[in-house]
């Protein structure tokens, strides 16, 4: 089960019309694609995607791009919107937390007769061999296993933090503590939860029933269910993400990004164009699939002095035309067009963005379907950008919203 209902308010304006898992990333992908690919590449083909806020864009993406054949009942990627299956006495009730989202859909687990349930977040960027984590869960005879990531102590207050013994059995769990404890012997680091869980089915049913049924609180895994599991004596195990083996990748598995803020999103996007990116999307042993768009090939045109179509340290999707302009250190979505004498530097341009002649963009995110008039400068004068209604982040990245009209 992939939890994909997050609002992603800190990513606004990119999330004004879509949920966080539906935000484009890496030229041709959506954030949700990385969680789905982790399951598919791990041999897990029975997937429910739980949606809630602003789900139309995500729904269309899943329906168009993620389909198996119809003959094998155990191979499916199915969307599950909030449907008010429980709490009839309360009337219409949306998902009130991560645990409640699963609790309201326990009938799906019953129908599938699952032995184990993997409950993963749908809004992070990473690669993970889920099969290896499942085997660790089985070998430890755990009731619950939580993927764990060592993080700088200064940032850990945004996540669940856990204490473990020498066998990585969790002894304490603190959800978003103000003063996160460090890992013993590793000052400056805290062991944080990635929000990825594997439950043995019996434990999941018991814990959700105890935590949620008849209560007005207890709707979140990190805040409610995991602490209850520890207090009730369940075996809760931590799984060391750094030990997760990804085929075709050497060394420890170190990359995991929340991209929960515009600056984090921008930084992760531009990492992709570096010579040796932290996150490698070119691993044939761990293919990254997404929806198929029948775009024509990218094209570079014009080679006159002072008017050359060229791009450096850039990734781009199909349908891009670099027409006599220059693009550097950027990520371009489908059907982007940059016209003659334009300059695009360190930018993320979503699908169907057109950059007019003599325009200059620097450190800018432009959402879909925006036509930038000739001679426009964005990212060079903060006062002008603010006057246009653009968002400017703490690090000075300018964000142009979807379908903006100049």
Backbone torsions as a table, in degrees:
resi	resn	phi	psi	omega
1	UNK	NA	124.6	178.7
2	UNK	-104.0	122.4	179.4
3	UNK	-85.0	108.8	-172.1
4	UNK	-128.1	34.4	-176.9
5	UNK	-103.8	8.1	-173.1
6	UNK	-66.0	139.2	178.8
7	UNK	-73.2	-36.3	-179.5
8	UNK	63.7	45.1	-174.5
9	UNK	-61.7	-29.4	-179.4
10	UNK	-73.9	-9.6	176.6
11	UNK	-96.3	3.9	176.6
12	UNK	-61.0	142.6	11.3
13	UNK	-87.0	3.1	-179.9
14	UNK	-65.3	-20.5	-179.0
15	UNK	-109.8	19.2	177.5
16	UNK	-66.9	-31.9	-176.0
17	UNK	-124.7	11.6	179.8
18	UNK	-153.1	158.6	174.9
19	UNK	-79.0	164.5	-178.3
20	UNK	-58.2	-45.0	-179.7
21	UNK	-62.0	-18.3	-179.2
22	UNK	-91.0	-2.2	-178.7
23	UNK	-67.4	131.4	177.7
24	UNK	-62.1	149.4	178.3
25	UNK	-154.4	137.6	173.9
26	UNK	70.6	37.9	172.5
27	UNK	79.6	-49.3	-173.0
28	UNK	-129.7	-4.8	-175.1
29	UNK	-101.7	169.2	163.2
30	UNK	-112.5	158.4	-178.3
31	UNK	-58.0	-37.4	-178.7
32	UNK	-60.5	-27.1	-175.3
33	UNK	-59.5	-32.2	-174.9
34	UNK	-71.5	-37.2	175.2
35	UNK	-66.6	-43.4	-179.8
36	UNK	-64.0	-44.3	179.0
37	UNK	-62.0	-35.2	177.6
38	UNK	-60.9	-41.3	178.0
39	UNK	-68.9	-48.3	-177.3
40	UNK	-61.1	-46.8	-179.3
41	UNK	-67.6	-18.4	178.7
42	UNK	-93.3	1.8	179.5
43	UNK	82.0	19.4	176.4
44	UNK	-103.3	111.1	-172.0
45	UNK	-115.6	9.9	179.3
46	UNK	-113.8	97.7	-166.4
47	UNK	-130.3	126.2	169.4
48	UNK	-107.2	134.1	177.6
49	UNK	-110.9	111.8	-175.9
50	UNK	-90.1	119.2	-175.4
51	UNK	-116.8	161.5	176.1
52	UNK	-152.5	-75.8	-171.4
53	UNK	-80.6	133.7	172.0
54	UNK	44.3	56.1	-168.1
55	UNK	-91.5	-1.5	-173.1
56	UNK	-61.4	-47.7	-179.6
57	UNK	-61.5	-42.8	179.0
58	UNK	-66.2	-41.0	179.4
59	UNK	-60.5	-45.8	-179.6
60	UNK	-64.5	-39.5	179.7
61	UNK	-63.1	-46.0	-179.5
62	UNK	-66.3	-43.7	-176.9
63	UNK	-66.1	-36.7	-177.1
64	UNK	-82.6	-33.8	-168.6
65	UNK	-111.0	-13.8	-173.7
66	UNK	-127.8	86.6	179.8
67	UNK	-135.7	136.6	168.7
68	UNK	-96.9	176.3	172.6
69	UNK	-66.8	170.2	-174.6
70	UNK	-99.6	3.0	-172.8
71	UNK	-93.2	-22.6	-176.6
72	UNK	-105.8	113.4	-173.3
73	UNK	-66.9	-26.7	-177.2
74	UNK	-86.5	1.6	180.0
75	UNK	-112.3	104.8	-178.8
76	UNK	-158.8	150.3	166.8
77	UNK	-126.5	105.7	-170.3
78	UNK	-117.6	131.4	176.0
79	UNK	-78.3	137.9	-179.5
80	UNK	-130.0	91.1	174.9
81	UNK	-74.4	162.4	176.0
82	UNK	-62.3	125.1	-173.1
83	UNK	-126.8	8.6	175.7
84	UNK	57.0	49.3	179.0
85	UNK	-75.4	-22.3	-178.3
86	UNK	-121.6	178.9	176.8
87	UNK	62.6	42.0	179.6
88	UNK	-56.9	-31.1	-179.2
89	UNK	-69.9	-18.0	-179.7
90	UNK	-96.7	-4.8	-175.1
91	UNK	80.9	-152.3	-177.5
92	UNK	-68.7	122.3	-179.7
93	UNK	-131.3	122.0	174.7
94	UNK	-78.3	174.8	173.1
95	UNK	-62.4	127.0	-176.2
96	UNK	-103.8	8.7	178.9
97	UNK	167.4	175.1	-176.8
98	UNK	-63.3	-43.3	-179.3
99	UNK	-69.4	-38.4	179.6
100	UNK	-64.6	-33.9	178.0
101	UNK	-60.7	-41.7	178.3
102	UNK	-72.9	-41.6	-179.0
103	UNK	-58.3	-40.7	-179.9
104	UNK	-69.4	-11.2	-178.3
105	UNK	-123.3	26.2	178.6
106	UNK	-61.8	-24.6	178.4
107	UNK	-62.4	-28.6	178.2
108	UNK	-67.0	-40.2	177.7
109	UNK	-66.5	-39.8	176.9
110	UNK	-63.4	-44.4	-179.4
111	UNK	-62.4	-36.7	-178.4
112	UNK	-82.6	-16.9	-179.1
113	UNK	56.4	51.3	-176.7
114	UNK	-77.1	146.2	172.3
115	UNK	-88.5	-36.1	-179.8
116	UNK	-132.6	147.7	179.8
117	UNK	-127.1	119.5	174.0
118	UNK	-94.4	123.9	-178.8
119	UNK	-118.3	107.3	-172.6
120	UNK	-120.4	150.8	174.1
121	UNK	-73.9	145.9	-179.4
122	UNK	-104.1	15.9	-174.6
123	UNK	-131.0	34.3	176.4
124	UNK	-123.7	156.9	178.6
125	UNK	-107.9	116.2	179.9
126	UNK	-175.3	169.9	171.0
127	UNK	-117.8	139.1	-178.6
128	UNK	-153.3	129.2	174.4
129	UNK	-82.6	97.4	-175.0
130	UNK	-66.7	-32.1	179.9
131	UNK	-59.6	-39.0	-179.9
132	UNK	-65.7	-40.2	178.0
133	UNK	-66.3	-39.8	178.1
134	UNK	-62.6	-42.8	179.9
135	UNK	-64.9	-37.0	176.0
136	UNK	-63.8	-38.5	177.1
137	UNK	-61.9	-44.6	-179.3
138	UNK	-67.9	-44.4	-178.4
139	UNK	-62.3	-36.1	-179.7
140	UNK	-80.8	-7.3	-175.4
141	UNK	54.2	43.1	-176.7
142	UNK	-84.9	156.1	170.3
143	UNK	-87.2	-36.8	179.8
144	UNK	-138.5	136.8	172.4
145	UNK	-125.0	134.0	-176.9
146	UNK	-118.5	127.1	175.5
147	UNK	-68.1	129.1	-173.3
148	UNK	-117.9	141.8	-176.6
149	UNK	-135.2	118.6	175.6
150	UNK	-67.5	129.6	-174.5
151	UNK	-135.7	154.5	176.1
152	UNK	-55.3	132.8	-175.7
153	UNK	-58.5	-30.4	-178.4
154	UNK	-68.7	-20.1	-178.8
155	UNK	-105.7	-10.5	-170.5
156	UNK	-70.1	-15.7	-178.8
157	UNK	-64.2	-13.6	179.4
158	UNK	-85.3	-3.8	-172.6
159	UNK	-132.6	171.9	169.9
160	UNK	-73.4	139.4	-178.0
161	UNK	-120.9	137.6	-175.0
162	UNK	-127.4	152.0	168.6
163	UNK	-103.2	141.0	177.5
164	UNK	-132.2	158.1	173.5
165	UNK	-90.4	-169.9	-175.1
166	UNK	-70.4	-10.2	175.2
167	UNK	-105.7	13.4	178.9
168	UNK	64.9	24.0	169.4
169	UNK	-80.6	132.2	-175.1
170	UNK	-76.8	129.3	178.9
171	UNK	-107.0	-19.7	178.8
172	UNK	-156.7	148.6	-179.1
173	UNK	-140.0	126.1	-179.1
174	UNK	-121.0	122.0	-178.8
175	UNK	-87.7	114.7	177.2
176	UNK	48.9	57.9	-179.6
177	UNK	-71.2	146.3	179.1
178	UNK	-66.6	-34.5	-179.7
179	UNK	-123.6	82.7	-173.4
180	UNK	-62.2	134.9	176.2
181	UNK	-73.2	151.9	179.2
182	UNK	-88.6	164.0	173.4
183	UNK	-72.3	129.2	179.4
184	UNK	-53.1	126.8	-179.5
185	UNK	82.3	-2.5	179.1
186	UNK	-131.8	72.4	-178.6
187	UNK	-58.9	140.1	179.8
188	UNK	91.5	-6.8	178.8
189	UNK	-121.1	141.6	173.4
190	UNK	-122.1	149.1	178.8
191	UNK	-92.4	109.3	-172.6
192	UNK	-107.7	156.3	176.4
193	UNK	-84.2	135.1	176.1
194	UNK	-83.8	-3.0	-177.1
195	UNK	76.7	17.7	177.3
196	UNK	-112.4	123.8	-174.7
197	UNK	-127.5	147.3	164.8
198	UNK	-121.7	126.4	179.7
199	UNK	-114.9	139.3	161.1
200	UNK	-71.1	139.6	-169.2
201	UNK	-56.8	-45.2	-177.9
202	UNK	-59.3	-44.9	-179.3
203	UNK	-63.3	-40.6	179.7
204	UNK	-62.0	-47.5	-179.2
205	UNK	-61.3	-45.2	-178.4
206	UNK	-65.0	-45.0	-176.1
207	UNK	-68.3	-41.7	179.0
208	UNK	-66.6	-40.2	178.9
209	UNK	-63.7	-43.4	-178.6
210	UNK	-69.4	-41.5	-174.1
211	UNK	-76.4	-32.0	-168.9
212	UNK	-113.7	-43.6	-171.5
213	UNK	-57.5	118.6	176.8
214	UNK	80.9	-3.8	-179.3
215	UNK	-100.5	159.5	174.9
216	UNK	-94.6	-10.3	177.0
217	UNK	-132.4	180.0	-179.5
218	UNK	97.7	31.3	-170.4
219	UNK	-98.1	1.1	-173.0
220	UNK	-122.2	140.5	179.9
221	UNK	-64.1	-52.5	-174.8
222	UNK	-68.2	-40.6	-175.0
223	UNK	-82.4	-30.3	-170.6
224	UNK	-122.5	-55.2	-169.1
225	UNK	-70.6	-45.8	-177.7
226	UNK	-65.8	-47.0	175.0
227	UNK	-58.2	-37.4	178.0
228	UNK	-66.2	-39.5	178.5
229	UNK	-59.4	-40.7	178.8
230	UNK	-67.5	-45.0	-178.0
231	UNK	-68.2	-27.3	180.0
232	UNK	-90.6	3.7	173.1
233	UNK	86.4	15.6	175.0
234	UNK	-72.9	153.9	177.2
235	UNK	-84.4	107.5	-179.1
236	UNK	-110.5	118.5	-172.2
237	UNK	-112.2	142.2	172.5
238	UNK	-93.8	144.0	177.4
239	UNK	-115.5	123.2	-176.7
240	UNK	-76.5	104.9	-178.8
241	UNK	-58.9	-33.8	-178.6
242	UNK	-63.0	-20.9	179.7
243	UNK	-90.9	1.1	-176.4
244	UNK	-73.0	121.1	-177.5
245	UNK	-87.9	119.6	176.3
246	UNK	-105.0	120.9	179.7
247	UNK	-53.7	136.9	179.8
248	UNK	81.9	1.7	-177.9
249	UNK	-120.8	127.4	179.7
250	UNK	-98.4	155.1	179.1
251	UNK	80.9	178.2	-178.7
252	UNK	-67.9	154.6	178.8
253	UNK	-85.9	101.8	-170.1
254	UNK	-107.5	-18.9	-168.5
255	UNK	-91.6	120.2	172.3
256	UNK	-152.1	121.2	-177.6
257	UNK	-127.3	136.1	177.2
258	UNK	-80.9	-29.0	-174.8
259	UNK	40.7	44.3	-177.3
260	UNK	-84.3	-10.9	177.1
261	UNK	-122.2	162.7	179.8
262	UNK	-62.2	-39.7	179.3
263	UNK	-66.7	-41.2	177.4
264	UNK	-64.6	-40.1	177.9
265	UNK	-62.8	-45.7	-178.5
266	UNK	-64.1	-44.2	-179.9
267	UNK	-62.5	-44.8	179.4
268	UNK	-65.4	-35.8	179.2
269	UNK	-65.5	-46.6	-177.3
270	UNK	-73.2	-21.3	174.7
271	UNK	-59.8	-31.0	-176.1
272	UNK	-63.2	-24.9	-175.0
273	UNK	-95.4	-1.3	179.5
274	UNK	-71.5	162.8	-177.4
275	UNK	-61.8	-43.8	177.3
276	UNK	-124.2	80.2	-175.7
277	UNK	-67.0	149.8	175.0
278	UNK	-64.0	-34.5	179.9
279	UNK	-111.6	110.5	-174.7
280	UNK	-92.9	115.8	178.3
281	UNK	-94.4	4.5	-176.4
282	UNK	-110.7	44.5	179.3
283	UNK	-104.4	104.8	-176.8
284	UNK	-66.1	-18.8	178.2
285	UNK	-85.0	-6.9	176.2
286	UNK	-137.3	70.7	-173.5
287	UNK	-64.6	144.5	179.0
288	UNK	-110.7	105.4	-177.7
289	UNK	-91.7	161.2	174.4
290	UNK	-158.3	-175.5	179.6
291	UNK	-66.3	143.0	-180.0
292	UNK	-83.7	124.7	174.0
293	UNK	-117.2	127.0	-174.2
294	UNK	-86.2	65.9	179.8
295	UNK	-89.5	150.7	174.0
296	UNK	-71.7	168.6	179.1
297	UNK	-63.9	158.4	172.7
298	UNK	-68.7	152.5	-175.5
299	UNK	-142.0	143.1	175.5
300	UNK	-119.9	125.4	-177.6
301	UNK	-130.2	152.5	-179.9
302	UNK	84.8	134.7	-179.9
303	UNK	-141.1	26.8	177.8
304	UNK	-78.8	160.0	177.6
305	UNK	-61.0	123.0	-179.3
306	UNK	81.4	-1.7	-179.1
307	UNK	-142.4	76.5	-177.8
308	UNK	-119.7	133.7	172.7
309	UNK	-81.2	111.3	-173.4
310	UNK	-150.4	152.5	178.6
311	UNK	-143.6	141.5	-179.4
312	UNK	-130.1	137.6	177.0
313	UNK	47.8	54.5	-172.7
314	UNK	-138.6	143.9	168.9
315	UNK	-114.4	148.6	-177.0
316	UNK	-150.2	151.8	177.9
317	UNK	-90.7	-175.3	-178.9
318	UNK	-70.2	155.6	175.9
319	UNK	83.4	0.9	-179.5
320	UNK	-74.8	139.1	173.9
321	UNK	-127.1	116.1	174.0
322	UNK	-98.1	100.8	-170.3
323	UNK	-106.2	88.4	175.0
324	UNK	70.9	15.6	177.7
325	UNK	-118.3	177.5	-178.0
326	UNK	-122.2	135.1	177.6
327	UNK	-126.0	131.1	179.9
328	UNK	-131.8	138.1	169.4
329	UNK	50.0	51.4	-172.5
330	UNK	-136.4	166.4	178.0
331	UNK	-122.9	118.9	-176.3
332	UNK	-115.4	130.3	177.3
333	UNK	-80.0	-169.7	-176.3
334	UNK	-68.9	141.8	171.1
335	UNK	60.0	30.7	172.4
336	UNK	-77.4	142.7	176.4
337	UNK	-132.9	127.7	174.9
338	UNK	-115.0	127.1	-174.7
339	UNK	-89.4	174.3	-172.3
340	UNK	-57.6	142.3	176.3
341	UNK	67.1	8.8	176.9
342	UNK	-83.0	156.9	179.4
343	UNK	-134.8	121.3	180.0
344	UNK	-119.2	116.9	-175.6
345	UNK	-125.3	125.0	176.0
346	UNK	50.7	58.7	-176.8
347	UNK	-126.7	158.8	171.7
348	UNK	-121.8	110.3	-178.8
349	UNK	-109.6	122.7	178.9
350	UNK	-77.5	-178.1	-176.4
351	UNK	-58.1	145.5	170.4
352	UNK	62.1	35.5	173.3
353	UNK	-95.5	135.3	178.7
354	UNK	-120.9	127.3	-178.2
355	UNK	-108.6	117.9	-174.9
356	UNK	-72.6	167.1	179.4
357	UNK	-55.5	143.8	175.2
358	UNK	61.2	13.4	176.6
359	UNK	-81.1	156.3	-178.3
360	UNK	-137.9	119.2	178.7
361	UNK	-120.7	132.7	178.8
362	UNK	-138.2	124.1	179.4
363	UNK	53.7	60.6	-175.7
364	UNK	-130.2	140.0	166.9
365	UNK	-107.1	122.9	178.3
366	UNK	-116.6	118.7	179.5
367	UNK	-72.1	177.7	-171.6
368	UNK	-61.3	154.8	166.0
369	UNK	59.7	47.6	177.7
370	UNK	-119.1	130.0	174.7
371	UNK	-107.3	117.1	-177.7
372	UNK	-94.6	119.5	-174.6
373	UNK	-64.7	158.3	177.1
374	UNK	-56.3	142.4	175.7
375	UNK	77.1	8.2	-177.1
376	UNK	-81.0	138.0	175.4
377	UNK	-116.0	126.8	178.8
378	UNK	-132.0	135.1	179.6
379	UNK	89.6	2.6	-179.9
380	UNK	-107.8	-25.7	-180.0
381	UNK	-132.6	101.9	-176.4
382	UNK	-57.6	-36.7	-178.6
383	UNK	-64.1	-42.4	177.4
384	UNK	-64.9	-40.9	-179.6
385	UNK	-64.4	-42.4	178.3
386	UNK	-65.8	-36.7	179.4
387	UNK	-64.6	-28.6	177.3
388	UNK	-80.3	-7.9	-179.4
389	UNK	91.7	13.4	179.6
390	UNK	-77.8	156.7	174.6
391	UNK	-90.8	138.2	174.8
392	UNK	-123.3	126.1	-176.3
393	UNK	-81.0	174.2	179.8
394	UNK	-60.6	-33.7	-179.3
395	UNK	-90.0	5.0	174.3
396	UNK	91.5	18.5	175.8
397	UNK	-85.1	130.8	179.5
398	UNK	-95.8	137.2	-177.2
399	UNK	-122.3	122.5	177.8
400	UNK	-100.1	123.1	-174.7
401	UNK	-72.1	165.1	-179.1
402	UNK	-59.8	137.5	174.4
403	UNK	60.9	26.2	179.9
404	UNK	-65.8	139.1	179.2
405	UNK	-112.1	125.6	179.2
406	UNK	-81.4	NA	NA
